[in-house]
Amino acid sequence: MEEIKPKSLMYYYNKYSWVCQYCKCDTFMPRYVKNKKQMRYAASRDHLKPRCKWWTWEESNIVLACRKCNMDKKDYEFKTN
């Protein structure tokens, strides 16, 4: 089986219009962070089903999240209501 490689962060910026998929805040590129307060809104890729629980880089398992939401979620699976 061929290993699935992650898509670029820019791909997810465009796919999700720069919006965190958990809290719906606007995100921005980490390289433009100017202070610690802004760092919580730096964008990152997050796995809906964590990689530590054997999930992969499949596109359907990855969303754009702000750093705060990504860190708060840790290795838990995201549950929808």
VENURHU-V821493 format. One record per residue. N is the residue number from 1. RES is the residue in one small letter. NEAR is the number of other C-alpha atoms within 12 Angstrom. Layout:
N | RES | NEAR
N | RES | NEAR
This chain:
1 | m | 3
2 | e | 7
3 | e | 8
4 | i | 13
5 | k | 11
6 | p | 20
7 | k | 21
8 | s | 17
9 | l | 26
10 | m | 21
11 | y | 19
12 | y | 30
13 | y | 28
14 | n | 19
15 | k | 20
16 | y | 26
17 | s | 21
18 | w | 27
19 | v | 28
20 | c | 32
21 | q | 31
22 | y | 30
23 | c | 19
24 | k | 19
25 | c | 23
26 | d | 23
27 | t | 36
28 | f | 30
29 | m | 27
30 | p | 23
31 | r | 14
32 | y | 14
33 | v | 17
34 | k | 14
35 | n | 12
36 | k | 13
37 | k | 11
38 | q | 21
39 | m | 22
40 | r | 27
41 | y | 33
42 | a | 33
43 | a | 40
44 | s | 36
45 | r | 41
46 | d | 38
47 | h | 33
48 | l | 32
49 | k | 24
50 | p | 23
51 | r | 19
52 | c | 14
53 | k | 13
54 | w | 14
55 | w | 20
56 | t | 21
57 | w | 24
58 | e | 22
59 | e | 23
60 | s | 19
61 | n | 23
62 | i | 33
63 | v | 38
64 | l | 42
65 | a | 39
66 | c | 35
67 | r | 33
68 | k | 28
69 | c | 32
70 | n | 30
71 | m | 21
72 | d | 17
73 | k | 21
74 | k | 19
75 | d | 19
76 | y | 19
77 | e | 21
78 | f | 22
79 | k | 9
80 | t | 7
81 | n | 3
